[in-house]
Every structure is written in C-alpha cells, then in structure tokens.
Amino acid sequence: MKTDGLIKVGEAARILGLRTTTTLARYEKRGLLYPAYKSEGGTRWYCKEDVEKFLEESKRRKGL
C-alpha cells in the first residue's frame, strides 16, 4: 500500500487539534470523516487533504 498523501491517525488528530484519536473514531461512526485506508493491523490512514477540508469546514461552522 502506497501512503503518499496519507497520514496516520495520530497526525490527523494533531492537525484537528484533538487530544486523542478516539474522537476520530467517533467521527467515523457518525459518518463525518472516514479513513482512506485501514491496514490489516487496524491502523487508520487519512487523506491529509480530507482532514484539512474537514478542519476548515468545522471552523466555518463555528464562525472562526
């Protein structure tokens, strides 16, 4: 699996300003943000562009 443009769950959480990766799992369950790839070991990889778009949309909704 090529991971160009993908970031691990911890990096995605850092970009979003989250304290834990658990929140990202909740976002996935609610259909808000999905990982682009899950490894056989369960590591979630996110498209960096998707994470950044999600962050901008979240800021917009909060009026920031």
N, C-alpha and C positions, 0 to 999 in steps of 0.2 A: 504494500500500500504506500503510495507516494503521499507525503504530507505537506506538499507545497501549498501555502496559503491557509493551512490548518494550524490551529493552536490547541494545546491541551486544555482540559477543563480548568486547571488552576490559573492559567494565563487568562482565560476568558473571564473567570471570576474577578481577577485583578483589574482587568480593563473596565469591568462593570462596577467596580468599587464594592464588591461583595466580600464579606468576611469569610464565608465558607462556600464550598462548591455545592452544598446541599440545596441552596437556593436555585441553582441552575437546574438541578434535578426536578425541583418543583415547577420551574418554568416549563420544562419539557412535559411534565404530566398535565399542565394546564394548556398545552399547545401554543405556548408563546415563543419558544426558542428551542430548536432541535439541534442535536449534534449532527454534523455532516457524516461522521463515521464513528462506529464503536468497534474497538479492537476485540479480538477473541477473549482477551483478559478483562474486558469491561471498561477500558479507558475510553473516555468520551473525547472526541476531537471536534472542534467547532471551526467553521469558516470564519476567519478574522473579520472579513467584510460584513458577514451577517451579525456578528457580535457588535461591531461598531455602528451598524444601522439600528440595531435594537437599542443601543445606548442613546443614540440621537433621538429616536422616537420616544423613548422614555423621558428624556429631558424635555422634549417638546410638549408632551402631555402634562408634565408637571409645571410647565411655564418657565423653564430655566433657559 
